[in-house]
């Protein structure tokens, strides 16, 4: 009976690990999609800025502003990545808490 219980617990743990892996993959896919959207937005901003530079006499000033915007976007990307990591850490912590609770109940 004890080995069967252990086998069942091991299978449950593997199932939880698989579910967590699936969740992590979904989170990664969402993050990559958002990153791609941000890059597309950067490209559109760059195209708009190039158009404005052709029409404007303040080319150097506008280019500096665009570089500042790119820097801000990169900072936002880093913050978004940190947020995703924090969410994944919380998810892992919850999973560990569930596993601990499960072990305590046995």
Number of C-alpha atoms within 10 A of each C-alpha: 6 7 8 9 11 11 12 12 16 12 12 13 14 12 12 16 14 12 12 16 12 12 14 18 12 12 16 16 12 13 16 13 12 14 15 12 12 16 15 12 13 17 12 12 15 17 12 11 17 16 11 15 16 10 10 11 10 11 15 11 11 16 16 11 13 17 13 12 15 15 12 12 16 15 12 13 17 12 12 15 16 12 12 17 15 12 14 17 12 12 15 15 12 12 15 13 12 13 16 11 11 12 10 8 7 7
